[in-house]
């Protein structure tokens, strides 16, 4: 047996018109919410590789550390090309 749907009662007075109220907006502040949140959606294959948020953070921090090491210039030798040519 199906439940009876409740009847919609129009509580708007006859002197008011819907056009007097402007446009209805669903989700009025989505841009503000997007800026203030730090939720990231992972690809399903990536999500299966990491059991929790700590594992993801550890992997990303490790990647950042190795990128910093790779970006450092290598140490130069004490001899310049001019000194080598003279010697």
Secondary structure, 3 states (H helix, E strand, C coil): CCCCCCCCCCCCCCCCCHHHHCCCCCCCCHHHHHHHCCCCCCCHHHHHHCCCHHHHHHHHHHHHHHHHHHHCCCCCCCCCHHHHHHC
